[in-house]
Amino acid sequence: MNKLLIIDGLNLVRRIHAVLPDENDIESVKVRSLAACHKMLQLHQPTHVIVVWDGEQESWRKKLYSDYKKGRKPMPTPLQIGLKDIKAALAAEHIHSLDALSEADDVIATLALKITQNQGQAIIASTDKGFSQLPQHELIIWDHFNQQAFDLVEHERKLGVVHGQFLDFIALAGDSGNKIPGIAGIGPKSAADLLNKFRTLANLYRSLENLGPKQAQKLAEGKELARISYKLAQLQCDIPLNINLKQFRYQVDINKHV
Protein backbone atom coordinates (compact mmCIF):
# COMPACT_ATOMS: atom_id res chain seq x y z
CA MET A 1 0.00 0.00 0.00
CA ASN A 2 1.25 3.46 -0.89
CA LYS A 3 1.72 5.70 2.12
CA LEU A 4 2.42 9.36 1.32
CA LEU A 5 3.88 11.80 3.81
CA ILE A 6 2.94 15.33 2.67
CA ILE A 7 4.87 18.06 4.48
CA ASP A 8 3.53 21.62 4.50
CA GLY A 9 6.91 23.23 3.74
CA LEU A 10 6.44 26.81 4.91
CA ASN A 11 4.39 25.73 7.90
CA LEU A 12 7.42 23.73 9.03
CA VAL A 13 10.32 26.07 8.25
CA ARG A 14 8.62 29.31 9.33
CA ARG A 15 7.87 27.84 12.74
CA ILE A 16 11.43 26.60 13.07
CA HIS A 17 12.81 29.97 11.96
CA ALA A 18 10.51 31.94 14.29
CA VAL A 19 12.05 30.52 17.48
CA LEU A 20 15.68 31.17 16.50
CA PRO A 21 17.40 34.13 18.21
CA ASP A 22 19.12 35.15 14.95
CA GLU A 23 16.86 35.47 11.92
CA ASN A 24 19.91 35.25 9.65
CA ASP A 25 20.83 31.79 10.96
CA ILE A 26 19.43 29.88 8.00
CA GLU A 27 21.94 27.06 8.50
CA SER A 28 20.16 26.17 11.74
CA VAL A 29 16.80 26.27 9.94
CA LYS A 30 18.19 23.85 7.36
CA VAL A 31 19.62 21.47 9.98
CA ARG A 32 16.47 21.52 12.09
CA SER A 33 14.19 21.09 9.07
CA LEU A 34 16.17 18.05 7.95
CA ALA A 35 16.04 16.63 11.47
CA ALA A 36 12.27 17.19 11.62
CA CYS A 37 11.74 15.46 8.28
CA HIS A 38 13.90 12.50 9.27
CA LYS A 39 11.99 12.17 12.53
CA MET A 40 8.68 12.10 10.67
CA LEU A 41 10.02 9.60 8.14
CA GLN A 42 11.20 7.30 10.89
CA LEU A 43 7.92 7.59 12.78
CA HIS A 44 5.46 7.21 9.89
CA GLN A 45 7.51 4.93 7.59
CA PRO A 46 6.00 6.26 4.34
CA THR A 47 6.65 4.79 0.91
CA HIS A 48 6.65 8.32 -0.57
CA VAL A 49 7.36 11.81 0.74
CA ILE A 50 6.76 15.24 -0.73
CA VAL A 51 7.28 18.76 0.62
CA VAL A 52 4.80 21.26 -0.80
CA TRP A 53 5.69 24.97 -0.84
CA ASP A 54 3.60 28.07 -1.45
CA GLY A 55 4.19 29.76 -4.80
CA GLU A 56 4.52 33.41 -5.75
CA GLN A 57 1.28 33.92 -7.68
CA GLU A 58 -1.66 35.69 -6.07
CA SER A 59 -4.15 33.08 -4.88
CA TRP A 60 -7.69 32.84 -6.20
CA ARG A 61 -8.83 33.43 -2.61
CA LYS A 62 -7.11 36.83 -2.52
CA LYS A 63 -8.77 37.72 -5.82
CA LEU A 64 -12.15 36.69 -4.43
CA TYR A 65 -11.72 38.62 -1.17
CA SER A 66 -8.95 41.19 -1.01
CA ASP A 67 -8.70 41.13 2.80
CA TYR A 68 -8.00 37.39 2.87
CA LYS A 69 -5.01 36.78 5.18
CA LYS A 70 -4.61 40.55 5.49
CA GLY A 71 -2.04 41.49 8.12
CA ARG A 72 -0.23 38.15 7.88
CA LYS A 73 3.48 38.77 8.41
CA PRO A 74 5.48 38.36 5.20
CA MET A 75 8.21 35.77 5.11
CA PRO A 76 11.43 37.17 6.63
CA THR A 77 13.89 38.08 3.88
CA PRO A 78 16.74 35.84 5.13
CA LEU A 79 14.43 32.83 5.10
CA GLN A 80 13.09 33.69 1.66
CA ILE A 81 16.66 33.87 0.33
CA GLY A 82 17.60 30.64 2.11
CA LEU A 83 14.69 28.52 0.85
CA LYS A 84 16.56 27.38 -2.26
CA ASP A 85 19.37 26.02 -0.11
CA ILE A 86 16.92 24.31 2.25
CA LYS A 87 15.11 22.63 -0.66
CA ALA A 88 18.44 21.47 -2.11
CA ALA A 89 19.47 19.98 1.24
CA LEU A 90 16.16 18.11 1.46
CA ALA A 91 16.50 16.82 -2.11
CA ALA A 92 19.99 15.51 -1.30
CA GLU A 93 18.29 13.36 1.35
CA HIS A 94 15.70 12.06 -1.17
CA ILE A 95 13.02 14.40 0.21
CA HIS A 96 11.75 16.16 -2.89
CA SER A 97 9.74 19.34 -3.20
CA LEU A 98 6.75 20.50 -5.20
CA ASP A 99 6.12 24.24 -5.63
CA ALA A 100 2.47 25.27 -5.81
CA LEU A 101 1.58 28.17 -8.09
CA SER A 102 0.11 30.07 -5.13
CA GLU A 103 -1.14 28.52 -1.87
CA ALA A 104 0.13 25.08 -0.95
CA ASP A 105 -3.09 24.09 0.84
CA ASP A 106 -5.08 23.12 -2.25
CA VAL A 107 -2.17 21.10 -3.67
CA ILE A 108 -1.77 19.28 -0.35
CA ALA A 109 -5.51 18.53 -0.23
CA THR A 110 -5.46 17.25 -3.82
CA LEU A 111 -2.51 14.96 -3.10
CA ALA A 112 -4.09 13.61 0.09
CA LEU A 113 -7.41 12.85 -1.58
CA LYS A 114 -5.81 11.23 -4.64
CA ILE A 115 -3.81 8.82 -2.48
CA THR A 116 -6.66 7.92 -0.11
CA GLN A 117 -9.15 7.46 -2.95
CA ASN A 118 -6.72 4.98 -4.53
CA GLN A 119 -6.46 2.67 -1.51
CA GLY A 120 -3.44 4.46 -0.07
CA GLN A 121 -2.78 6.35 3.13
CA ALA A 122 -1.84 10.02 3.57
CA ILE A 123 -0.15 11.85 6.41
CA ILE A 124 -0.33 15.65 6.22
CA ALA A 125 2.36 17.23 8.41
CA SER A 126 0.96 20.65 9.27
CA THR A 127 -0.51 22.65 12.14
CA ASP A 128 -3.12 24.17 9.81
CA LYS A 129 -6.58 23.26 11.12
CA GLY A 130 -8.03 23.92 7.66
CA PHE A 131 -7.12 20.36 6.68
CA SER A 132 -9.64 19.09 9.23
CA GLN A 133 -12.41 19.45 6.64
CA LEU A 134 -10.93 16.60 4.55
CA PRO A 135 -12.41 13.09 4.77
CA GLN A 136 -10.63 11.36 7.65
CA HIS A 137 -10.54 7.88 6.07
CA GLU A 138 -6.89 6.77 5.82
CA LEU A 139 -5.76 10.33 6.59
CA ILE A 140 -3.64 11.50 9.51
CA ILE A 141 -2.99 15.20 10.13
CA TRP A 142 0.26 15.32 12.07
CA ASP A 143 1.44 18.17 14.30
CA HIS A 144 5.21 17.70 14.37
CA PHE A 145 5.76 20.40 16.97
CA ASN A 146 3.42 18.82 19.53
CA GLN A 147 4.14 15.28 18.34
CA GLN A 148 0.50 14.38 18.04
CA ALA A 149 -2.17 13.58 15.48
CA PHE A 150 -5.14 15.86 14.94
CA ASP A 151 -8.01 14.77 17.18
CA LEU A 152 -11.24 15.11 15.20
CA VAL A 153 -13.49 14.32 18.16
CA GLU A 154 -11.80 16.96 20.32
CA HIS A 155 -12.03 19.54 17.52
CA GLU A 156 -15.75 18.82 17.10
CA ARG A 157 -16.21 19.24 20.85
CA LYS A 158 -14.29 22.53 20.83
CA LEU A 159 -16.33 24.03 17.99
CA GLY A 160 -19.64 22.50 19.05
CA VAL A 161 -20.37 21.09 15.58
CA VAL A 162 -19.62 17.86 13.70
CA HIS A 163 -17.13 17.27 10.90
CA GLY A 164 -19.60 17.83 8.07
CA GLN A 165 -20.50 21.25 9.46
CA PHE A 166 -16.99 22.74 9.68
CA LEU A 167 -17.32 24.82 6.50
CA ASP A 168 -20.81 26.00 7.41
CA PHE A 169 -19.43 27.01 10.81
CA ILE A 170 -16.71 29.18 9.21
CA ALA A 171 -19.23 30.65 6.78
CA LEU A 172 -21.16 31.92 9.80
CA ALA A 173 -18.47 32.66 12.39
CA GLY A 174 -15.50 33.38 10.11
CA ASP A 175 -11.87 32.58 10.80
CA SER A 176 -9.88 35.44 12.34
CA GLY A 177 -6.51 33.77 11.66
CA ASN A 178 -7.08 33.86 7.90
CA LYS A 179 -9.23 37.02 7.95
CA ILE A 180 -12.26 35.11 6.66
CA PRO A 181 -15.11 37.45 7.62
CA GLY A 182 -18.15 35.31 8.35
CA ILE A 183 -21.28 37.25 9.29
CA ALA A 184 -21.05 40.34 11.47
CA GLY A 185 -22.59 39.70 14.86
CA ILE A 186 -22.51 35.89 14.56
CA GLY A 187 -19.82 34.46 16.83
CA PRO A 188 -18.69 30.84 17.33
CA LYS A 189 -21.34 30.04 19.96
CA SER A 190 -24.19 31.45 17.87
CA ALA A 191 -22.88 29.62 14.79
CA ALA A 192 -22.75 26.31 16.67
CA ASP A 193 -26.23 26.83 18.15
CA LEU A 194 -27.71 27.62 14.74
CA LEU A 195 -26.09 24.60 13.09
CA ASN A 196 -27.14 22.27 15.87
CA LYS A 197 -30.72 23.42 15.32
CA PHE A 198 -30.83 23.68 11.52
CA ARG A 199 -27.97 21.26 10.60
CA THR A 200 -26.83 23.05 7.43
CA LEU A 201 -26.34 26.58 6.13
CA ALA A 202 -28.89 25.92 3.38
CA ASN A 203 -31.52 24.79 5.88
CA LEU A 204 -30.79 27.81 8.05
CA TYR A 205 -31.37 30.24 5.19
CA ARG A 206 -34.61 28.47 4.31
CA SER A 207 -35.78 28.98 7.90
CA LEU A 208 -35.06 32.64 8.67
CA GLU A 209 -38.71 33.22 9.52
CA ASN A 210 -38.24 30.89 12.49
CA LEU A 211 -35.58 33.14 14.04
CA GLY A 212 -35.83 36.31 16.05
CA PRO A 213 -36.02 39.44 13.85
CA LYS A 214 -32.57 40.77 14.81
CA GLN A 215 -30.76 37.51 14.14
CA ALA A 216 -32.72 36.90 10.95
CA GLN A 217 -31.75 40.37 9.72
CA LYS A 218 -28.03 39.72 10.46
CA LEU A 219 -28.18 36.49 8.50
CA ALA A 220 -30.09 38.01 5.60
CA GLU A 221 -27.72 40.97 5.31
CA GLY A 222 -24.67 38.73 5.65
CA LYS A 223 -25.70 36.07 3.14
CA GLU A 224 -23.19 37.10 0.48
CA LEU A 225 -20.32 37.24 2.98
CA ALA A 226 -21.35 33.81 4.27
CA ARG A 227 -21.14 32.48 0.71
CA ILE A 228 -17.72 34.06 0.19
CA SER A 229 -16.46 32.83 3.57
CA TYR A 230 -17.53 29.26 2.79
CA LYS A 231 -15.69 29.39 -0.53
CA LEU A 232 -12.55 30.91 1.03
CA ALA A 233 -12.38 28.16 3.65
CA GLN A 234 -13.11 25.29 1.28
CA LEU A 235 -10.07 23.37 0.06
CA GLN A 236 -9.89 22.74 -3.68
CA CYS A 237 -9.11 19.05 -4.13
CA ASP A 238 -8.87 18.85 -7.92
CA ILE A 239 -5.79 20.97 -8.68
CA PRO A 240 -3.97 19.77 -11.86
CA LEU A 241 -0.59 18.50 -10.66
CA ASN A 242 1.08 16.88 -13.69
CA ILE A 243 3.35 14.73 -11.51
CA ASN A 244 4.04 11.04 -11.11
CA LEU A 245 4.03 9.58 -7.60
CA LYS A 246 7.14 7.59 -8.49
CA GLN A 247 9.11 10.85 -8.45
CA PHE A 248 8.54 11.07 -4.72
CA ARG A 249 9.28 7.50 -3.60
CA TYR A 250 11.38 7.60 -0.48
CA GLN A 251 14.49 5.46 -0.54
CA VAL A 252 17.04 5.50 2.24
CA ASP A 253 20.59 5.87 0.98
CA ILE A 254 22.29 2.96 2.73
CA ASN A 255 25.70 4.22 1.61
CA LYS A 256 25.23 7.54 3.35
CA HIS A 257 26.30 7.77 6.96
CA VAL A 258 23.55 9.25 9.09
C-alpha positions as CSV (number, residue, x, y, z in Angstrom):
1,M,0.0,0.0,0.0
2,N,1.3,3.5,-0.9
3,K,1.7,5.7,2.1
4,L,2.4,9.4,1.3
5,L,3.9,11.8,3.8
6,I,2.9,15.3,2.7
7,I,4.9,18.1,4.5
8,D,3.5,21.6,4.5
9,G,6.9,23.2,3.7
10,L,6.4,26.8,4.9
11,N,4.4,25.7,7.9
12,L,7.4,23.7,9.0
13,V,10.3,26.1,8.2
14,R,8.6,29.3,9.3
15,R,7.9,27.8,12.7
16,I,11.4,26.6,13.1
17,H,12.8,30.0,12.0
18,A,10.5,31.9,14.3
19,V,12.1,30.5,17.5
20,L,15.7,31.2,16.5
21,P,17.4,34.1,18.2
22,D,19.1,35.2,15.0
23,E,16.9,35.5,11.9
24,N,19.9,35.2,9.7
25,D,20.8,31.8,11.0
26,I,19.4,29.9,8.0
27,E,21.9,27.1,8.5
28,S,20.2,26.2,11.7
29,V,16.8,26.3,9.9
30,K,18.2,23.9,7.4
31,V,19.6,21.5,10.0
32,R,16.5,21.5,12.1
33,S,14.2,21.1,9.1
34,L,16.2,18.1,7.9
35,A,16.0,16.6,11.5
36,A,12.3,17.2,11.6
37,C,11.7,15.5,8.3
38,H,13.9,12.5,9.3
39,K,12.0,12.2,12.5
40,M,8.7,12.1,10.7
41,L,10.0,9.6,8.1
42,Q,11.2,7.3,10.9
43,L,7.9,7.6,12.8
44,H,5.5,7.2,9.9
45,Q,7.5,4.9,7.6
46,P,6.0,6.3,4.3
47,T,6.7,4.8,0.9
48,H,6.6,8.3,-0.6
49,V,7.4,11.8,0.7
50,I,6.8,15.2,-0.7
51,V,7.3,18.8,0.6
52,V,4.8,21.3,-0.8
53,W,5.7,25.0,-0.8
54,D,3.6,28.1,-1.5
55,G,4.2,29.8,-4.8
56,E,4.5,33.4,-5.8
57,Q,1.3,33.9,-7.7
58,E,-1.7,35.7,-6.1
59,S,-4.1,33.1,-4.9
60,W,-7.7,32.8,-6.2
61,R,-8.8,33.4,-2.6
62,K,-7.1,36.8,-2.5
63,K,-8.8,37.7,-5.8
64,L,-12.2,36.7,-4.4
65,Y,-11.7,38.6,-1.2
66,S,-8.9,41.2,-1.0
67,D,-8.7,41.1,2.8
68,Y,-8.0,37.4,2.9
69,K,-5.0,36.8,5.2
70,K,-4.6,40.6,5.5
71,G,-2.0,41.5,8.1
72,R,-0.2,38.2,7.9
73,K,3.5,38.8,8.4
74,P,5.5,38.4,5.2
75,M,8.2,35.8,5.1
76,P,11.4,37.2,6.6
77,T,13.9,38.1,3.9
78,P,16.7,35.8,5.1
79,L,14.4,32.8,5.1
80,Q,13.1,33.7,1.7
81,I,16.7,33.9,0.3
82,G,17.6,30.6,2.1
83,L,14.7,28.5,0.8
84,K,16.6,27.4,-2.3
85,D,19.4,26.0,-0.1
86,I,16.9,24.3,2.3
87,K,15.1,22.6,-0.7
88,A,18.4,21.5,-2.1
89,A,19.5,20.0,1.2
90,L,16.2,18.1,1.5
91,A,16.5,16.8,-2.1
92,A,20.0,15.5,-1.3
93,E,18.3,13.4,1.4
94,H,15.7,12.1,-1.2
95,I,13.0,14.4,0.2
96,H,11.7,16.2,-2.9
97,S,9.7,19.3,-3.2
98,L,6.7,20.5,-5.2
99,D,6.1,24.2,-5.6
100,A,2.5,25.3,-5.8
101,L,1.6,28.2,-8.1
102,S,0.1,30.1,-5.1
103,E,-1.1,28.5,-1.9
104,A,0.1,25.1,-0.9
105,D,-3.1,24.1,0.8
106,D,-5.1,23.1,-2.3
107,V,-2.2,21.1,-3.7
108,I,-1.8,19.3,-0.4
109,A,-5.5,18.5,-0.2
110,T,-5.5,17.3,-3.8
111,L,-2.5,15.0,-3.1
112,A,-4.1,13.6,0.1
113,L,-7.4,12.8,-1.6
114,K,-5.8,11.2,-4.6
115,I,-3.8,8.8,-2.5
116,T,-6.7,7.9,-0.1
117,Q,-9.1,7.5,-2.9
118,N,-6.7,5.0,-4.5
119,Q,-6.5,2.7,-1.5
120,G,-3.4,4.5,-0.1
121,Q,-2.8,6.4,3.1
122,A,-1.8,10.0,3.6
123,I,-0.1,11.8,6.4
124,I,-0.3,15.7,6.2
125,A,2.4,17.2,8.4
126,S,1.0,20.7,9.3
127,T,-0.5,22.6,12.1
128,D,-3.1,24.2,9.8
129,K,-6.6,23.3,11.1
130,G,-8.0,23.9,7.7
131,F,-7.1,20.4,6.7
132,S,-9.6,19.1,9.2
133,Q,-12.4,19.4,6.6
134,L,-10.9,16.6,4.5
135,P,-12.4,13.1,4.8
136,Q,-10.6,11.4,7.6
137,H,-10.5,7.9,6.1
138,E,-6.9,6.8,5.8
139,L,-5.8,10.3,6.6
140,I,-3.6,11.5,9.5
141,I,-3.0,15.2,10.1
142,W,0.3,15.3,12.1
143,D,1.4,18.2,14.3
144,H,5.2,17.7,14.4
145,F,5.8,20.4,17.0
146,N,3.4,18.8,19.5
147,Q,4.1,15.3,18.3
148,Q,0.5,14.4,18.0
149,A,-2.2,13.6,15.5
150,F,-5.1,15.9,14.9
151,D,-8.0,14.8,17.2
152,L,-11.2,15.1,15.2
153,V,-13.5,14.3,18.2
154,E,-11.8,17.0,20.3
155,H,-12.0,19.5,17.5
156,E,-15.7,18.8,17.1
157,R,-16.2,19.2,20.9
158,K,-14.3,22.5,20.8
159,L,-16.3,24.0,18.0
160,G,-19.6,22.5,19.0
161,V,-20.4,21.1,15.6
162,V,-19.6,17.9,13.7
163,H,-17.1,17.3,10.9
164,G,-19.6,17.8,8.1
165,Q,-20.5,21.2,9.5
166,F,-17.0,22.7,9.7
167,L,-17.3,24.8,6.5
168,D,-20.8,26.0,7.4
169,F,-19.4,27.0,10.8
170,I,-16.7,29.2,9.2
171,A,-19.2,30.6,6.8
172,L,-21.2,31.9,9.8
173,A,-18.5,32.7,12.4
174,G,-15.5,33.4,10.1
175,D,-11.9,32.6,10.8
176,S,-9.9,35.4,12.3
177,G,-6.5,33.8,11.7
178,N,-7.1,33.9,7.9
179,K,-9.2,37.0,7.9
180,I,-12.3,35.1,6.7
181,P,-15.1,37.4,7.6
182,G,-18.2,35.3,8.4
183,I,-21.3,37.2,9.3
184,A,-21.0,40.3,11.5
185,G,-22.6,39.7,14.9
186,I,-22.5,35.9,14.6
187,G,-19.8,34.5,16.8
188,P,-18.7,30.8,17.3
189,K,-21.3,30.0,20.0
190,S,-24.2,31.5,17.9
191,A,-22.9,29.6,14.8
192,A,-22.8,26.3,16.7
193,D,-26.2,26.8,18.1
194,L,-27.7,27.6,14.7
195,L,-26.1,24.6,13.1
196,N,-27.1,22.3,15.9
197,K,-30.7,23.4,15.3
198,F,-30.8,23.7,11.5
199,R,-28.0,21.3,10.6
200,T,-26.8,23.0,7.4
201,L,-26.3,26.6,6.1
202,A,-28.9,25.9,3.4
203,N,-31.5,24.8,5.9
204,L,-30.8,27.8,8.0
205,Y,-31.4,30.2,5.2
206,R,-34.6,28.5,4.3
207,S,-35.8,29.0,7.9
208,L,-35.1,32.6,8.7
209,E,-38.7,33.2,9.5
210,N,-38.2,30.9,12.5
211,L,-35.6,33.1,14.0
212,G,-35.8,36.3,16.1
213,P,-36.0,39.4,13.9
214,K,-32.6,40.8,14.8
215,Q,-30.8,37.5,14.1
216,A,-32.7,36.9,10.9
217,Q,-31.7,40.4,9.7
218,K,-28.0,39.7,10.5
219,L,-28.2,36.5,8.5
220,A,-30.1,38.0,5.6
221,E,-27.7,41.0,5.3
222,G,-24.7,38.7,5.6
223,K,-25.7,36.1,3.1
224,E,-23.2,37.1,0.5
225,L,-20.3,37.2,3.0
226,A,-21.3,33.8,4.3
227,R,-21.1,32.5,0.7
228,I,-17.7,34.1,0.2
229,S,-16.5,32.8,3.6
230,Y,-17.5,29.3,2.8
231,K,-15.7,29.4,-0.5
232,L,-12.5,30.9,1.0
233,A,-12.4,28.2,3.7
234,Q,-13.1,25.3,1.3
235,L,-10.1,23.4,0.1
236,Q,-9.9,22.7,-3.7
237,C,-9.1,19.1,-4.1
238,D,-8.9,18.8,-7.9
239,I,-5.8,21.0,-8.7
240,P,-4.0,19.8,-11.9
241,L,-0.6,18.5,-10.7
242,N,1.1,16.9,-13.7
243,I,3.4,14.7,-11.5
244,N,4.0,11.0,-11.1
245,L,4.0,9.6,-7.6
246,K,7.1,7.6,-8.5
247,Q,9.1,10.8,-8.5
248,F,8.5,11.1,-4.7
249,R,9.3,7.5,-3.6
250,Y,11.4,7.6,-0.5
251,Q,14.5,5.5,-0.5
252,V,17.0,5.5,2.2
253,D,20.6,5.9,1.0
254,I,22.3,3.0,2.7
255,N,25.7,4.2,1.6
256,K,25.2,7.5,3.4
257,H,26.3,7.8,7.0
258,V,23.5,9.2,9.1
